[in-house]
Amino acid sequence: MKVRRIGDWSLEDRLAAGGPPVVVMFLNAEGKAEPLRRMDFHRVAENHSEASFYEVDLLENPSLRMKYSITQQPLVLMFVDGTEVARYAGTFLGPTLLRVLGPCHQEGEGP
């Protein structure tokens, strides 16, 4: 699964649909998220095809900053069935995401 850019309305529609986990990194694209955090985020996305991964630029979507109480960035929120289940702003986000998503699934393996 690749990480896709998404805007506020598209994100809201996606969350309203419910279903599989949605993992969103909120960032200020002008300042660029630290490369290691983004690389970690993209690595987890590649190994978890059961979830959808998105990046949201807070400069283009400022209303989401207040809606999700974003006080620092980058910030990763994970939603299951449209409900926030995890929030993380630390350095090593891979292990945190794996705690919620479970171990990586390799091609050809069962769930």
N, CA and C atoms as a LAMMPS dump frame, in Angstrom:
ITEM: TIMESTEP
0
ITEM: NUMBER OF ATOMS
333
ITEM: BOX BOUNDS ff ff ff
-5.0000000000000000e+02 5.0000000000000000e+02
-5.0000000000000000e+02 5.0000000000000000e+02
-5.0000000000000000e+02 5.0000000000000000e+02
ITEM: ATOMS id mol type element x y z
1 1 1 N 0.849 -1.183 0
2 1 2 C 0 0 0
3 1 3 C 0.883 1.23 0
4 2 1 N 0.59 2.122 -0.849
5 2 2 C 1.314 3.379 -0.887
6 2 3 C 0.596 4.406 -0.03
7 3 1 N 1.346 5.385 0.422
8 3 2 C 0.774 6.497 1.174
9 3 3 C 0.27 7.514 0.158
10 4 1 N -0.97 7.949 0.333
11 4 2 C -1.549 8.93 -0.575
12 4 3 C -1.819 10.231 0.15
13 5 1 N -1.762 11.335 -0.575
14 5 2 C -2.146 12.642 -0.04
15 5 3 C -3.656 12.736 -0.104
16 6 1 N -4.24 13.354 0.902
17 6 2 C -5.696 13.456 0.961
18 6 3 C -6.053 14.797 1.601
19 7 1 N -7.207 15.329 1.243
20 7 2 C -7.682 16.592 1.803
21 7 3 C -8.757 16.357 2.855
22 8 1 N -9.214 17.445 3.46
23 8 2 C -10.16 17.333 4.573
24 8 3 C -11.468 16.647 4.203
25 9 1 N -12.077 17.02 3.088
26 9 2 C -13.364 16.418 2.729
27 9 3 C -13.201 14.944 2.378
28 10 1 N -12.16 14.616 1.659
29 10 2 C -11.919 13.211 1.3
30 10 3 C -11.652 12.377 2.539
31 11 1 N -10.913 12.931 3.489
32 11 2 C -10.634 12.212 4.733
33 11 3 C -11.93 11.973 5.497
34 12 1 N -12.749 12.982 5.608
35 12 2 C -14.016 12.837 6.332
36 12 3 C -14.91 11.783 5.676
37 13 1 N -14.954 11.782 4.346
38 13 2 C -15.74 10.761 3.636
39 13 3 C -15.193 9.37 3.903
40 14 1 N -13.887 9.241 3.887
41 14 2 C -13.245 7.94 4.113
42 14 3 C -13.525 7.429 5.524
43 15 1 N -13.452 8.317 6.515
44 15 2 C -13.71 7.92 7.899
45 15 3 C -15.181 7.578 8.109
46 16 1 N -16.076 8.295 7.451
47 16 2 C -17.509 8.029 7.593
48 16 3 C -17.882 6.661 7.022
49 17 1 N -17.106 6.197 6.058
50 17 2 C -17.389 4.897 5.447
51 17 3 C -17.073 3.744 6.393
52 18 1 N -16.243 3.984 7.411
53 18 2 C -15.872 2.929 8.356
54 18 3 C -15.008 1.885 7.679
55 19 1 N -14.963 0.699 8.274
56 19 2 C -14.204 -0.393 7.677
57 19 3 C -12.794 -0.518 8.202
58 20 1 N -11.872 -0.955 7.332
59 20 2 C -10.492 -1.24 7.743
60 20 3 C -9.798 -0.015 8.345
61 21 1 N -8.691 -0.24 9.053
62 21 2 C -7.961 0.868 9.673
63 21 3 C -7.524 1.928 8.663
64 22 1 N -7.576 3.169 9.115
65 22 2 C -7.087 4.317 8.353
66 22 3 C -6.019 4.971 9.218
67 23 1 N -4.831 5.143 8.656
68 23 2 C -3.713 5.742 9.382
69 23 3 C -3.343 7.032 8.664
70 24 1 N -3.337 8.147 9.406
71 24 2 C -3.13 9.457 8.796
72 24 3 C -1.982 10.183 9.476
73 25 1 N -1.03 10.658 8.669
74 25 2 C 0.039 11.518 9.185
75 25 3 C -0.325 12.956 8.814
76 26 1 N -0.543 13.766 9.849
77 26 2 C -0.812 15.187 9.658
78 26 3 C 0.523 15.909 9.747
79 27 1 N 0.817 16.718 8.736
80 27 2 C 2.097 17.416 8.717
81 27 3 C 1.954 18.766 8.056
82 28 1 N 2.969 19.565 8.249
83 28 2 C 3.061 20.86 7.606
84 28 3 C 4.038 20.665 6.455
85 29 1 N 3.52 20.461 5.251
86 29 2 C 4.362 20.101 4.106
87 29 3 C 5.431 21.147 3.83
88 30 1 N 5.164 22.391 4.176
89 30 2 C 6.151 23.435 3.942
90 30 3 C 7.418 23.158 4.752
91 31 1 N 7.233 22.714 6.006
92 31 2 C 8.38 22.416 6.854
93 31 3 C 8.9 21.001 6.657
94 32 1 N 8.146 20.152 5.976
95 32 2 C 8.479 18.744 5.735
96 32 3 C 8.679 18.001 7.049
97 33 1 N 7.998 16.891 7.173
98 33 2 C 8.169 16.022 8.34
99 33 3 C 9.589 15.491 8.327
100 34 1 N 10.113 15.207 9.49
101 34 2 C 11.458 14.663 9.551
102 34 3 C 11.54 13.447 8.64
103 35 1 N 12.586 13.337 7.836
104 35 2 C 12.682 12.234 6.874
105 35 3 C 12.56 10.847 7.513
106 36 1 N 13.106 10.652 8.708
107 36 2 C 13.024 9.335 9.33
108 36 3 C 11.586 8.968 9.688
109 37 1 N 10.811 9.933 10.16
110 37 2 C 9.407 9.65 10.497
111 37 3 C 8.619 9.293 9.252
112 38 1 N 8.825 10.053 8.196
113 38 2 C 8.104 9.762 6.953
114 38 3 C 8.541 8.425 6.376
115 39 1 N 9.821 8.128 6.437
116 39 2 C 10.328 6.855 5.929
117 39 3 C 9.738 5.696 6.732
118 40 1 N 9.688 5.846 8.046
119 40 2 C 9.103 4.826 8.924
120 40 3 C 7.627 4.633 8.589
121 41 1 N 6.91 5.729 8.403
122 41 2 C 5.491 5.698 8.069
123 41 3 C 5.27 4.956 6.745
124 42 1 N 6.069 5.287 5.742
125 42 2 C 5.946 4.652 4.434
126 42 3 C 6.32 3.171 4.493
127 43 1 N 7.295 2.818 5.312
128 43 2 C 7.699 1.416 5.461
129 43 3 C 6.565 0.59 6.057
130 44 1 N 5.932 1.111 7.097
131 44 2 C 4.806 0.4 7.71
132 44 3 C 3.671 0.274 6.697
133 45 1 N 3.411 1.326 5.928
134 45 2 C 2.332 1.293 4.924
135 45 3 C 2.583 0.205 3.884
136 46 1 N 3.814 0.047 3.46
137 46 2 C 4.143 -0.968 2.456
138 46 3 C 3.862 -2.382 2.956
139 47 1 N 3.959 -2.601 4.258
140 47 2 C 3.797 -3.93 4.827
141 47 3 C 2.411 -4.208 5.398
142 48 1 N 1.505 -3.248 5.279
143 48 2 C 0.158 -3.423 5.838
144 48 3 C -0.899 -3.046 4.81
145 49 1 N -1.147 -3.963 3.901
146 49 2 C -2.124 -3.692 2.845
147 49 3 C -3.559 -3.688 3.362
148 50 1 N -3.775 -4.169 4.596
149 50 2 C -5.131 -4.197 5.151
150 50 3 C -5.586 -2.822 5.644
151 51 1 N -4.676 -1.871 5.703
152 51 2 C -5.008 -0.524 6.171
153 51 3 C -4.755 0.491 5.055
154 52 1 N -5.392 1.652 5.174
155 52 2 C -5.165 2.757 4.241
156 52 3 C -4.297 3.793 4.932
157 53 1 N -3.304 4.303 4.232
158 53 2 C -2.368 5.27 4.792
159 53 3 C -2.44 6.56 3.985
160 54 1 N -2.554 7.686 4.718
161 54 2 C -2.679 8.984 4.079
162 54 3 C -1.788 10.013 4.763
163 55 1 N -1.418 11.039 4.006
164 55 2 C -0.762 12.231 4.549
165 55 3 C -1.704 13.396 4.309
166 56 1 N -1.822 14.267 5.311
167 56 2 C -2.655 15.456 5.194
168 56 3 C -1.781 16.666 5.495
169 57 1 N -1.73 17.602 4.555
170 57 2 C -0.994 18.842 4.731
171 57 3 C -1.88 19.811 5.505
172 58 1 N -1.438 20.19 6.701
173 58 2 C -2.244 21.077 7.543
174 58 3 C -2.294 22.505 7.024
175 59 1 N -1.337 22.896 6.182
176 59 2 C -1.409 24.231 5.577
177 59 3 C -2.567 24.305 4.591
178 60 1 N -2.827 23.204 3.883
179 60 2 C -3.917 23.169 2.918
180 60 3 C -5.256 22.827 3.568
181 61 1 N -5.211 22.246 4.77
182 61 2 C -6.425 21.785 5.458
183 61 3 C -6.415 22.239 6.917
184 62 1 N -6.411 23.555 7.154
185 62 2 C -6.259 24.068 8.516
186 62 3 C -7.4 23.704 9.468
187 63 1 N -8.583 23.425 8.942
188 63 2 C -9.718 23.096 9.815
189 63 3 C -9.478 21.793 10.579
190 64 1 N -8.651 20.915 10.043
191 64 2 C -8.396 19.632 10.703
192 64 3 C -7.532 19.789 11.95
193 65 1 N -6.749 20.853 12.004
194 65 2 C -5.903 21.102 13.181
195 65 3 C -6.776 21.218 14.436
196 66 1 N -7.843 21.977 14.353
197 66 2 C -8.73 22.151 15.502
198 66 3 C -9.6 20.907 15.704
199 67 1 N -10.133 20.38 14.623
200 67 2 C -11.036 19.229 14.721
201 67 3 C -10.392 18.062 15.449
202 68 1 N -9.094 17.801 15.191
203 68 2 C -8.407 16.666 15.81
204 68 3 C -7.43 17.095 16.905
205 69 1 N -7.541 18.331 17.368
206 69 2 C -6.704 18.857 18.459
207 69 3 C -5.22 18.608 18.201
208 70 1 N -4.767 19.037 17.045
209 70 2 C -3.367 18.843 16.656
210 70 3 C -2.555 20.022 17.152
211 71 1 N -1.689 19.753 18.116
212 71 2 C -0.854 20.807 18.683
213 71 3 C 0.6 20.671 18.266
214 72 1 N 0.968 19.525 17.741
215 72 2 C 2.325 19.333 17.237
216 72 3 C 2.263 18.51 15.965
217 73 1 N 3.317 18.598 15.189
218 73 2 C 3.35 17.859 13.944
219 73 3 C 4.766 17.421 13.636
220 74 1 N 4.959 16.387 12.916
221 74 2 C 3.903 15.541 12.402
222 74 3 C 3.221 14.756 13.517
223 75 1 N 1.965 14.453 13.29
224 75 2 C 1.163 13.675 14.224
225 75 3 C 0.485 12.575 13.432
226 76 1 N 0.511 11.361 13.961
227 76 2 C -0.14 10.237 13.293
228 76 3 C -1.352 9.826 14.115
229 77 1 N -2.499 9.755 13.451
230 77 2 C -3.729 9.268 14.074
231 77 3 C -4.156 8.009 13.358
232 78 1 N -4.632 7.034 14.131
233 78 2 C -5.143 5.81 13.547
234 78 3 C -6.619 5.694 13.885
235 79 1 N -7.411 5.366 12.872
236 79 2 C -8.851 5.229 13.015
237 79 3 C -9.26 3.809 12.637
238 80 1 N -10.179 3.237 13.393
239 80 2 C -10.787 1.956 13.057
240 80 3 C -12.291 2.176 13.075
241 81 1 N -12.939 1.806 11.986
242 81 2 C -14.369 2.054 11.812
243 81 3 C -14.712 3.523 12.04
244 82 1 N -13.815 4.414 11.613
245 82 2 C -14.053 5.845 11.695
246 82 3 C -13.804 6.472 13.056
247 83 1 N -13.366 5.673 14.05
248 83 2 C -13.124 6.172 15.4
249 83 3 C -11.628 6.176 15.689
250 84 1 N -11.142 7.274 16.259
251 84 2 C -9.723 7.354 16.613
252 84 3 C -9.388 6.323 17.691
253 85 1 N -8.365 5.508 17.429
254 85 2 C -7.948 4.488 18.392
255 85 3 C -6.512 4.681 18.854
256 86 1 N -5.733 5.49 18.152
257 86 2 C -4.343 5.725 18.552
258 86 3 C -3.889 7.072 18.011
259 87 1 N -2.961 7.679 18.767
260 87 2 C -2.399 8.995 18.425
261 87 3 C -0.939 8.952 18.808
262 88 1 N -0.068 9.396 17.886
263 88 2 C 1.36 9.317 18.191
264 88 3 C 2.113 10.46 17.528
265 89 1 N 2.996 11.098 18.298
266 89 2 C 3.79 12.197 17.772
267 89 3 C 5.276 11.992 18.029
268 90 1 N 5.66 10.842 18.542
269 90 2 C 7.058 10.59 18.866
270 90 3 C 7.921 10.264 17.669
271 91 1 N 9.153 9.913 17.969
272 91 2 C 10.153 9.664 16.938
273 91 3 C 9.972 8.32 16.248
274 92 1 N 9.793 7.257 17.001
275 92 2 C 9.732 5.923 16.425
276 92 3 C 8.285 5.478 16.289
277 93 1 N 7.616 5.911 15.232
278 93 2 C 6.208 5.607 15.11
279 93 3 C 5.945 4.204 14.596
280 94 1 N 6.903 3.578 13.952
281 94 2 C 6.718 2.213 13.459
282 94 3 C 6.255 1.251 14.533
283 95 1 N 6.97 1.135 15.682
284 95 2 C 6.537 0.207 16.732
285 95 3 C 5.148 0.529 17.287
286 96 1 N 4.799 1.801 17.375
287 96 2 C 3.482 2.174 17.876
288 96 3 C 2.39 1.723 16.905
289 97 1 N 2.603 1.951 15.625
290 97 2 C 1.622 1.516 14.633
291 97 3 C 1.495 0 14.629
292 98 1 N 2.618 -0.693 14.789
293 98 2 C 2.586 -2.156 14.782
294 98 3 C 1.83 -2.719 15.973
295 99 1 N 1.841 -2.006 17.104
296 99 2 C 1.067 -2.469 18.266
297 99 3 C -0.42 -2.508 17.952
298 100 1 N -0.892 -1.562 17.158
299 100 2 C -2.311 -1.512 16.82
300 100 3 C -2.622 -2.381 15.596
301 101 1 N -1.764 -2.323 14.578
302 101 2 C -2.021 -3.063 13.342
303 101 3 C -1.63 -4.533 13.423
304 102 1 N -0.718 -4.863 14.312
305 102 2 C -0.223 -6.229 14.388
306 102 3 C 1.006 -6.401 13.522
307 103 1 N 1.546 -7.619 13.478
308 103 2 C 2.77 -7.854 12.714
309 103 3 C 2.547 -7.649 11.215
310 104 1 N 3.614 -7.383 10.511
311 104 2 C 3.558 -7.175 9.073
312 104 3 C 3.131 -8.457 8.38
313 105 1 N 2.345 -8.315 7.331
314 105 2 C 1.915 -9.459 6.53
315 105 3 C 2.718 -9.454 5.242
316 106 1 N 3.404 -10.524 4.972
317 106 2 C 4.173 -10.636 3.736
318 106 3 C 3.294 -11.218 2.639
319 107 1 N 3.62 -10.915 1.418
320 107 2 C 2.898 -11.442 0.263
321 107 3 C 2.861 -12.964 0.329
322 108 1 N 1.71 -13.541 0.159
323 108 2 C 1.578 -14.994 0.154
324 108 3 C 1.258 -15.588 1.513
325 109 1 N 1.361 -14.806 2.579
326 109 2 C 1.04 -15.29 3.919
327 109 3 C -0.435 -15.063 4.202
328 110 1 N -0.957 -15.835 5.102
329 110 2 C -2.342 -15.639 5.539
330 110 3 C -2.417 -14.495 6.515
331 111 1 N -3.628 -14.105 6.95
332 111 2 C -3.785 -12.984 7.884
333 111 3 C -3.207 -13.232 9.238
